[in-house]
Amino acid sequence: MRGLLLARPQIGSSARKARNCSLTATMQKLVFYVNYFGVPIFEEVLAANGVALQRVDLGQPEADRQRIISQASVYQISSGVNDIPEPLLARAPLLDQADNLLLVSTVGAGYDTVDVAACTERGILVVNQSGGGNAQAVVEHTLGMMLCLSKRIIDSDRHMRREDGISRHAYTGRNVHGKTLGIIGFGNVGRQLTTLCRRAFDMRVLVCDSHRTPDEVSPYGAELVSLHDMLPQCDFVAVCCSLTDETRNMIGATEFALMPPHAYFITTARGGIHDEQALITALERKQIAGAGVDVWDVEPPPNNHPLLKMDNVVASPHIAGATVESRLEASRRAADRIVALLRGNPPERVLNPEAWEAFRARFERITGCAPQEPAWAR
């Protein structure tokens, strides 16, 4: 989904004096978007609350674009870096033009299109759609890759389409039941994947997440371990974390070498968490049995990418979270959060709660209204 900008309208002097006012009653609301704004429910929810849509792109005169950014109250942005032109990423150069920006909201769980620290410095809240529309979709896609790899579904299908006389003994697979799954990142996707694999396949689940405690993991029937302790024990390794400075390139040559030769590596998270060249090398050297790859350094990857030439790789073009249901829910959730913010009700969960005091001052300066204090700020 492309970026969306909500322009700040003019508020009369009497409205500026009001406290805890309903902004939707005093504002002329306008959302700007870049190329694509999502499924119709997004527009419908905003329209029902008096919010109009208008397109913005780099083809506009620079003065018009800067005017829009300087008036913006909300920026709804894609979670995919390759979806957004560099000047429109929610980073310092754009934020420095956005004197009235209150909220940056990513359409998915990922937020590498946003410089969270830069937003925090400026008193701008950041939210994502984690736990909303696409978590279930990503879990199902991850499991689908696990099954396709272990049951040799994709590579046998390719062989049957290319050649006659296939021997079924050449494609003997492995059961998933009772195997060990290593999960990197224990957010909504990691937790749901744990529950599904434990219940459906009686799998042992190991978790690597530096932000979790054993008490947070054990109720799900999982064990919290370090990354390097986890990898040698796994039949499957699934990356389910966000791309941050901490996780960038965390899976490289050393980590692939620690995995057993029968293990499969699966990532439906973000490109950049694993080293693509290290994965290619590990597969070429048969250090691991195969990989399921939904996210890439460049999206979509060129069709001559080395991983796309390997029969033991199941590839998809960053579509794990892209289902009819997930897009509907993500669009609805994003619109609801925008409307709530305009009414002075900050989102129930933000990525940078430390920005609250600066945000509150910014909100009052821009709107003349005091926002309600959320539970996470108390």
N, C-alpha and C positions, 0 to 999 in steps of 0.2 A: 504494500500500500504506500502511496506517495505521501509527501508531506502536506500538512494542512495548517493554515494559519488563521487564527481568529482575530479579526481586526478590532481594536478598541474604539468604540464610538465616543462621541462627546457627551459628557454628563453635565447637566446644568448645575448652577451654584447651590440650589436648594437640595439637590440630590447629594452633593458633595458633603453637606453638613449632616446627612443622615448616618446613623450607626446601625450596623447589623441589618442593613436594608436588603431587599431582594433585588439583585442586580437585573434579573430578567424583567423586572417591571420598569426599569429606568433606562435600559440600554437598547440601542439599535445594534443587533448582533449580525455579524458577517463572518463566515468561515472561508478562508482561501485555501486552495489545495494545489498540489503540483502533479499534473497529469492524471492522477487517479485518486479517488477518495474512499474506495471501498464498496461494499455492497449497499443496496438501496436503503437498508434499515438505518444506516448512519445518517443519511440525508433526512430520512423520515423523522427520526427522533429530534434532530436539530430543528427541522422545520416546524415540528409541533411545539417547539419552545421559542419560535420566532427567530431562528437562526438561518440565514441564507448562505448559499455556497457560490463561490466565484473562483475561477481558475487563475493560478499564478505560475509563471515559468520563466526560465532564463532568456527566453526570446522577447520578453517585455523590455521596454526602455528601463534602463537602470534606475532612473529617478522614481519611476512608478513602483518598481520592486522594493526599493529602499523605503519608500513611503509605507508600503504595506507592512514590511517587517518592523518598522519603527512603531506602527500602531498596533501590532499584534498583541493579543492577550494570551492566546494558546497556540502552541505548535504541535500538531498531530503528525507524527513522522513515521515512515516505514522503519522496520527493524533491520532491513537489509542495506548494508553500506552501498552496494552496487546499484540500488534503486534510486539513490538520491545524488544529484550533482554536488560536487565538493562545496561550492559556495552556499548550498542550502542544508548542509549537515549542521546539527545543533551543537556547534563548537564555537569557540571564542569569537572568530570573525563575524559570524552571524549574530551571536548573542550581544556583541557590542553595539550592534545596530538596533537591537530590540529593547528599547527603553521601557516598554510597557508589558513585556512578556511576564506571565505569571506561571505558566505550566508548559512543560514539554511531555508529551505522551506518545509512547511508541505503540504501534498497532499490534505487536507481538510480544513475546516474553523477552526477546533480545533487545539490548539497548546500546550496542556498539556504534550506533549512529549518533549517540549523544555523549557529550563530555559532561559527565555528572558533576565532577568537581568544579568545572567552570560555571555550571548552573547554580551550584550551591553557593559559590562566591558571590553571585549576583542576586541571590534570594529567589531563585526560580525552582519550583518543585518539579520533580521528575517521576513519572509513573510508567509502568509497563502493564501488559495484560497477562502477567504470569498468573497461573491458576484459573484462568478464564477459559476462553474459547478453544485454544489450541493444545492444551496439555494432553487431553485424551487422544487427540489426533496424533501427536508426536509419540505418545506411548504405543499406540497401535502400529505406527509405522516402524518403530524400533523393533517391536516384537515380530512384525512381518519380515524384516530383514534377518533377524535371528533365525526364523524358521526357513526362509529361502536358502540361507547359507548352510545351515546344518543338514537340511534335507536335499541339498544339491539341486534345487528346483530350477534355478536360473541357468546354471551352466549346462545341465542336461537338456534343457529346452533349446539352448543355443546349438548344441551339438546335433540334436534331432533335426533342426531346421537347415543345417549345413551339410550333413552327411547321412548316407544310408548305413544300415548295418550296425547301429549303436548297440553296445553290450551294456545291459543294465548293471552288470557287476562292476563296471568302471565308475559307477556313480553311487556307490554305497555311502549312505549318509550316517548321521549320528542322531540319537535321541536328544531332545532338550531336557526331558524329565530327569530330575535329580542332579543336574549339572550345577556348576558354580558360575554365578553372574557377578561381575564387578561393575559397580555403578560409580561414576565420577560426577558428583553433584547430587545433593539430596533435596532438591526443591520439589515443586509439584510434579514434574515429570518423573524424577527419580523415585519419589514416594509411590506414585501410582504404578510405575513399572515394577517396583519391589512387590507391592501387593498382588499384582496380576501374576507375576512369575512364581511367587511363593504359593499362591492358591491353585493356579492352573497346572503348574509343572513341578511343584514341590522342590523348587530350586533353592540352593544355598545362596544367599545374597551378601556380598561384601560391599561396603560403602567407603568411599574416600571423599571427605568434605571437611576442610579445615575450619568451617564455620559451624559445625554440628558437634554435639556431645554424644557419648554413648547412650545416654538416657533419651535423647531425641530419636535415635535410630532403632534401638532395641524393641520398642513397641511394635515395629513393623516386621519383626523377626529377622532383622539384618544385623550385621556386625560392622562396627566402625574400625577401619584400619588405615594405615598410611598407604600412599600410592604404591611405593616400591615393595611393600609387604603384600599388597593385594594382587598385583599383576601376575606373579608366578603361579598363583592358585586358581586362576580363572579359565573357564572354558569360553566365556564371552566377556568382553569389556564394552560397556556402553557409556558414551560421553553424554551427560545430561546437564552440564553446567553452562553458565553464561560466559561470554568472552570478556575478560577483564585483564588488567595488567598482571594480575596474579596467575591467571589461567592461560595466557597467551604462550603458545609453544610448550605447554607442559607435557605433551606427549611427543617425544622425539625418538631418536635412534636408541638411546639407553633404555627407554621404557618399552619399546617394541621388542628389544632383545630379552627383556625379562619375561615376556609372555611365552607360554608353552607353544610348541609348533602346531598343535591341533586347535589353538584358540582363534577366535574371530574377534575383530575390532569393528565396532559400530559407532558411528557418530551422526546424530541428528540435531546437534547443538549449534555450533558456529564454526566456520572455517577459521583457521588461525590458532585453534586450541591444539590441534595436532600439526606436526610438520609433514606436509604432503610428500616431500622428497624422501623423508625417512620412512614413510609408509610404503612408498613405491619400492624402496630398497629392501624393506623387511619382507615384502611379498615376493620380490624377485629371488631373494635368498632363502625363501621358504621358512623364515623365522616364525611366521604365523600362517594359518590356513586360509585366511581370506578376510574380506572387509566389506562392510555395508557403509556407503558414503553418501550422505544427503547434502553435505555442506562443503564448500570449496573456497580456495583462496580467491579465485575469480569465478563469479557466477553469472551465467552458466559457464561451465568449463568448455574449452574448445573440444571438438569431437576427436581430436588426435591426442588428447590427454592420455598419458601412459596408463592411468588406472582404468580408463575406458576400454583398453585393449586386453584387459585381464579377465578371463572367464570366472575367476574366483572372487570377483568384485561385483557386488550388487550396487548399482549407482542410480541416484535420482537427483533432480535439479532443485534441491532445497524446497521440497514439497511436503515434508513430513507434517507440518502444521496446516497445510492448505487443503481443507475440506470444506464442503458446503456448510456444515454445521459450525466449524470453527470460525470461518469468516463471518458468519451471521452473528455469532456470540461476541467475537472480538469487536466488530463494528458497533454493535449495540452497547457493549461495555464502554468503549471509548467515547461514544456520544453521551452516554449517561454521566460519565465523569466530567465531561466538559460542562454540561448543563449544571451539575451539582456545584462545580467551582464557580460558575457565574452567579450562583445563588449564595455564595459565601460559605459553601460547605466543602472544605478541602477533601480530597480522596481519602478513603479509609486506610490506604496503604501507599506509602511513597518510598522511593529508592534512596532519598536523601533527607530523612527527618531532621538532620542537623541544620537544614536550611530554614526551619520554621520561623525563627525570630526575624530573620532578614526578609522572609517571604511575607510575614504579617505586616511589617512596616511598608514593604513594597505594595502590597495589596491595598492598604489604607491610603497610601499616597496616590495610587492610580485611580482608585474607585471612589474614594471618599467613604468607604464602608469598612467596618471591622469584620473580618472573617470569624466564623465559629472556630473555637479551638478543638481540634480533633483529639481523640484519646491518646494517639501515639505521641502527641506533643506535651502531654501533661506530666 
